[in-house]
Amino acid sequence: MRPSFSFPSLICVAVLPILAGAIAPSSWQIEGRSPPSKITAAEIIEQLGPQLSAASTIFGQDDDRWENATERWQAAYQPSFSVVVEPATEADVPVVVKYANAQGIPFLAANRRHGSTKTLGKLKNGIEISLSQLTAIEIAEDQESAFFEGGVWDGQVVDALWEQGFVTGTGSCACVSLMGPGLGGGHGRYQGFYGLIIDMLISMNVVLADGSTITVNETSHPDLWWAMRGAGHNFGIVTSFQAGIHRRTVDEWYIKEYVYTQDKLESLFAVLNEQQEDGGQPKELMNLALFTWDARWPEEPVIQVLTHYVGTAEEAAPFLSAFDDVGPLHSEAQSLSYPAVLDATGTGLNSPMCQDGHTNMQFPFGLLKHNITATRQIYDYYSSVTTAQPLFNQSIVVFEAYSLQGVQAVDPDSSAFPHRDDNLLNDVLVTYDPDSSLDDEAVRIGKQITEFWAQGQPDRERHIYVNYAFGDEPLEQMYGSEPWRLERLRAAKAKYDPDNVFRFYNPIIRN
């Protein structure tokens, strides 16, 4: 990977006083208590600002940019900040980290701010390191990979590569960062072809807990390379990375929406099971099913299915005929370029799913197949609770059935991501306008639905996708039940972040 950490002499000189006074985070910081220095936002800006490159910005809560820079997709369990720093170069990031350590101030790197886990709320009076200026993309000379700065996001990457005739793996929502979900594995629409986001990574430039900078790949720090691909939020800030890209060979995606009434549930989920049986769904096909309220049919929740096929309507037809046979209330199809798929399926930049400011409680669960009895229980329960409390009727239950060919072609022991054997990624998203009086009930709803899933597969351990985790699940459910996995993660943590500086996103070391 091309070198990315070039420190101009001005920056190096400016850092020297911080290095001379740097201290390891002390016990009060690790335990999350307020620092004894009580340094003010104005003092942070005065001291740190001159050490940053000219195009970087730093500001506090009285600045007009504050709300836009700190508003989050999940309104509950938010971290709190004293200042925001927007580095203009990769070299600015270690400067901020070293300063924060010297002053005993917690910090959090942020991109599009879609993390929803409750553990983020443990950060108090910190520094937000916003990567919003680090968005460069450059295709390599061999045109088999590209270099990305750490602040790139899915919609940007999809559009930029498509225009030049390429695709790569991203998440499914245009508004979400690429590397944020990537550090936890990274499911997405192209995973049947190319695997998870982590499977496309070639190299990462990382700022460690002490502010040092390293390149991480298969031969450079291989222990960290393994750990960061699946548990990466625990180990550092990725300021840039190299990932594989692929020539786009198909210009047309066929998308078909089906809407069913609840009496079709059993027949419909039998079809979904048949298509996904033993992970056999073809790499071109993805099915997304939802329990949702739809204003077009307000009497009761409906079941929406969005089928995606990488190819033409004629090629998709053999896989979709079973959905037609179930007897949908409504169906509608269209052929689109891949960038247009995101808007058409409700995951575009301006879609309701992508808007900040709501409370979004997430509760995921990985399955081998749908237990149809449990699925019926979930529908009935969802219908009951959202009818009883209409403020919850923005909520959805999601059944994601991505193709698995690319994911399961990778050795499951080759990275920290532990759940390659899950055929289905399910999720409860309890959404409502912020109202703390509803929070406890929202958690009960989410936990109950995941309990239905668990009861439907009693002989299998629970799997929790770390990027959707609520935040209080056992580590074994998020990071793998094999003892060697957590042992290996803890060894890497002790080596690269012994003071648990990176402890705010589903941490493997819980204080």
N, C-alpha and C positions, 0 to 999 in steps of 0.2 A: 504494500500500500504506500502511496506517495506520502512523504512526511508532511504533517499538518501543524506540528508545534514549532513554530518559528518565533522566537522571542526577540523583538527589536531591543536594542540596547536601552532605550528609554524605559521600556517595560521592566527590564531586568534591574535597572538601577532603582526604579520605584519600588520593586518588591523587596529589596534588601532589608529595609528596616523591619518589615513584617517577618521575614525569615529569621532575623536575629532575635525577635521577641516571641517567636511561635512557641506555643505550648500544646501538649496533648489535651484533648477534652478531659475535664476533671469530673469527679463523681456527680456533682450537681447537674452537669450537662447530660450525662448518660441517663440519669434518673428523670430528666425532663423538668427539673425545677428551674425557677427563674435565675438568671445569672446574677452574681453579687455585684457586678460593676454597674448595672442599671444604665447602660449606655443608651443614649437617645438616638432617634432616627436622624436628627440633624447632625449629631456627632459622627454617625456612621457615614453619612453622605459627605461630610467634610473630610473625613480621614480616608475613605476608600475611593471616592470619586477621582482624585488626582492620580491614582495609581492605574486607572483604566485607560484604554485607548480612546482616542478623541471622539469616535463615533458611538461609543457606549453611552448608555444612559443609566442614571440612578436617581430614584425619587421616592418620596414618602407618601403618606395617606392624604396629604393636602394637595397633591398634584392632580390635575385633570385626567391624567392617564391611568390613575390608580385603579378605578373600577374595571376598565377594560383589561388591565394587566393581571388582575387577581380574581375576577369572577370565574366561578367554576361550574362545571356541568352538574356536580353533586353539591347541593346547597347545605346538606347536613354534614357534620363531622369535618368541617373545613379547617385547614391549617390557618394560622394567623401570622402575619408578617409585619415587620416594622418598616422595611424598605424593599423595593424591587430593583434588581440590577438586570439590565438587558445588555449582555456582552456583545460587542461588535465583532470580535474575533475569538477563535478558540483559545488563544493565549490569555484572554481576559478571565476565563473560567477558573484556572488554578489560582489566579491572583485573589479572586473572591473567596475561594475555599480557604486559602492560607490566612486571609484576613479574618474570616469568620472563626476559624480555629483559635487564632491568637486572642480574639476577644471573647471567646466562649459563647458564640451565637450559633444556634442551630440554623441549618439551611436546607433548601429543597430545590432541586432542579425541576423546572416546569416547561412544558411545551404548549400543548393545547388544553391542558388542565382538565382531563377527563377521568382521572383516577377517582374511584368512588369508595374505596375501602375506608372503614371507620378509623383505621390506624393513622391516617393522615391528620386527623384531628388532634393528635398528641403533640404536633409541632406548634409551639407558642412563641410569638414575638421573634420570628426568624427572618432570614433573608431569602426571598424568592429569587433564584437565578433563572430568569426567563431566557430560553434559547430562541426567542422569536426572530432574532436577526440572523441566526445561523441556518440559512435555508438554501445554500448553493447546491446545485446538482451538476455533475460533469461526467459524461460518458467516457469510459476509458478508451484508449486507442484501439485495443483489440475488439471493442464493442461487445464484449462478453460480460462486462461488469460496469458499475458506475460508482462514483464517489459522492457521498451525501454528507452534508453537514447535519449535526444532531437535531436541529430544529425543523427538519422537513416533516411534512404531514401528508396523509394518504391522498387526498384529492389533488394536491400539488404534484405529488410523485406520479400518480396515474396520468394526469394530463400531460406533464412534461415528457414522460417517456413515450406515451402514445403518439404524440406529435412527431417524434423522431423514429417511430416504427418499432418500439420496444414495450415490453411489459415486465413486471416483477411482482413478487408477492407483497401485498399490503393487507391491512385490516379491511373490514367491509364498510366502514363509515368514513366518508370523505373528510370529516372534520377532525378526526383523531390523528395524533402523531403516529409516525411509523415506528420509531424506536421505543416509545413507551410500551405499547402492547408487545413489541418484539422482544423486549427483555424478559417477558413472561411466557414466551412461546410464539404467539402471533398467528391465530387462525385467520383465514381469508379465502376469497373466492377462487384464487388460483392454486390453492394448496394441493388439489388433486394432481396438478401438473408438477409443481415445484417444491412442495412441502411447506412447512411453516416459515414465518419470517426468519426465524433463527437458522433455518436450513440453507438460506440464501446468503448468509453473512460470510464474508471472507476475512475481514479484519476490522477491528475497532480501535479508535484512539480514545483513551479513557483517562479521566482525572480521578485519582484515588482520594481516599479520605484525608490524607495528609497534604494534598495539593500537588503531589508529584504526578507526572504524566508518563504514560506508557502506551505502547502499541500491543494489542492483545490479539493473538490468532493461534492457529494450531501449533506453531513452534515457538511463539513468544508468550511466556506465561500460560502454558497449556492448562494448568489447573484452574486459572481464572477464566480462560476461554470456555472450559466446560461449565463452570458455575454461572457465568453471566448469561448463558443461553438457556434461560428458564427461571433463573432467580436473580437476574442482573440488577434489579433495583436495590439490592443489598450491598453492592460492591463499588459503584462508581458512577460518574457522569460520562456518558458517551457524547463526545463533542463532534465526532465525525466517524464515518464508517464506509467500508467498501462492501458491496453486495452484488451478487450475480443478477444479470438481466437477460432477457430472452427476446429474440426477434418475434414480433407478433405475426402469427401465422393464420389467425382467424380474425376477420374484421367485424363479424356479425355475431351478436349474442341474441338468443331468443328467450324472451321473458314472458311468462304467462302467470297471471293472477287468477286464483280460484277463491271463491268465498262459499263456505258451507254453513248450514245450520247445524246445531249441536246434535241432532238426531243422526247425522252422518258420521259422527266421531269414530265409532268402532270400525266401520268400513274404511274410512279414510286412513286411520292409523295402521290398519292392517296393510294397506298399500305402502305406506311409508316404511313399515318394517320390512316388507318384501324387497323394496328397492335397496335398503341399506344392509340387508342380511349379510353377515360376515364381512362387513366393510366392502361389499361388492358393488357399490354405486359407481358407475363409470366416472372417469375423471372429468368428463365434460359436464356433469350434472350436479347441481346443488339444489336442495329443497329447504326452504325456510317456512316453518309453520308458526302461527300465532293464535292464542286466545286473546281477543281484543273486542272492544266496543267500537262499532262503526255507525256513524250518524245516518248512513243510508238505510240501516236496518236496526232501529233503536230498541226493539222489543227485548232482546237478550244478546249476550255476547255471541259473536260469530267466530268461526275458525277460518283464518285466512292462510292460504298457501301461496308462496311465491316460488315458482320453479325457475331456475336459471339453466340454460343450456348453451354451451360454447359452440355455436354452430347455427345451422338454419332450422326453420320450422319443420322441414321435411326430415331432417336428421333427428330432431327432438321427438317427433310424433310417436315412435314406438314406446318411449318412456312416459309419455303423458296420457296415453289413451286410458290407462287405469284410473287416473284422476277424473277424466271425463265420465267414465262409467259409474263413479260413485254418485254423480248427480249434483253438481254444484248449483248453488243459488245464483251465482254470477261467475262469469269468466271473461277475461280480456287478455289479448296477447299483442306483443309488438317486438320487432327486431330493432336492435340498437347497437351502436358502438359501445365498447366497454366503458368509457368514461360516462356515457349517458345512463348506464345501468344504475349507478348510485342514486341519482335523483329519482329514477323511475321506481325504485324499490324502497323509497323512504329513508335512504341513508346518505342523501346528498348534503352538501354544506348548508343549505337553507331549509332542510327538512325539519319537522318538529323534533325528531330524535336527536338532532344535533344542537338544539338550542340550550344555552346555559340558563342557570337560575332556578331550576326546579329541584325538588328533593327527589333523588333517584336511588332507591335502595335496591341493591342487586344481591341475588342469591342463586348461585349456579349449581349445576349437578351434571356429572358425566355418566352416560349410560352405554350399555351395549345394544339395547333395543328398547322399544316402547313397551312397557307393561300396560296393556290397554285398560285393564281394570283400574290401575292407579291413575291413568290419564283421565278416565271418566271422573274419578274422585276429584282430581285437580280442577277439571272444568266446572263441576258442580260447586266446589268450594269457591273458586274464583268468581263465578256468577253470583253466589250468595253474598260474599263480602263486598263486592263492588256495587251490588244493588243496595245493600244495607247502608253503605257509606259512599254516596256518589262522588265525593271528593277523590276517591281512589280510581275513578273510571278511566283515567289516563294510563293505568297500569296494564301490563301485558305479561303473558307467559309465552316464552319463546322456545322453540324446538329447532335447533340449527343442525342440519344434516349436510355437512360438507363432504365432498369426495375425500377419500383417505389414501388413495394410491401413493401420492407423493409423500405423505406424512409417514406411512407405515413402511416405506422403502428405506427409511433411515434407521440405523441401529438405535434402539431406545436407550442404551447405556452411554451413547456418545455425547449427551448433553444433560443438563440438569432438568430439562422438561420431562415430567414423569408419566404423562397420560396419553401416550400415542396409541394405546389400545382402545380408547373410548371411541365408539362409533357415533355418538350423539353428544352434542354440547347444548344442554338445556339451561334456561335462565329465567328467574322471576325478576321482573323489573317493576317495583312498586313506586309509582310516580305520582306526585301531587305538588301543588303550589306550597312553598315552604310554610309549615305550621307545626311547631314542635309538639303540640298536643296530639298530633297524629303519629308521631314517630314510633312510639312503643307498639301501637297496633300494626303499623307497617312491618315492623320486624317480626311480629307474631305471624302475620300473613306469609311473609317470605319463608320463615322457618317451617311453617306447617306444610307448605307446598313441597319444599325439599324433603320433608319427612315422608310425604306420599311417595316421592320418587325412591327414597331409600327403602321403604317397605315393599315397593314393587320389585326390587332386586335384593332380597334379604341375604343371599349367599355371596354378595360381592361387596368389597370395601367401597367406601365413599370417595369419590374423586371430585375435587374442587379446582376449577380453572382459576389460577391465581389472579388473572387480570379482572375477573368478575367477582372475586371473593368479597364477602361482607366484611371480613377482617377478624372474626373471632373463631374461625375454624381451626382445628388441630393442624399443626404443621405437616403431619403425615398426609393429611388429605390434600394439601396444596402442593407439597414438594416431594411426595412419594413415600410410601410405607416401607420400602426396603431400607433397613438400618444403614446400609452403606451410603445411601444418598444423603441423608442428613449428616452423617459423619463427614463425608467429603465436603459438603457445604460449610459445615462448622469449621473444618480445617482451613478452608480458603478464607473464611471470615476472620479467623484468628490471625491469619497471615497478612491480609490486605486491609482489614478494617478492625483492628483489635479493640478500639474504643466505641465501636458500634455507632459511628457517625451517621451512616446510612441505615436508619432504623424506623423510618416513617411509612414505608410501603410494605405491608405484610412481612414484617421482619422475621428472619430465621432465628435471631437472638431476641427474645422478649424480655424487656426489663420491667 
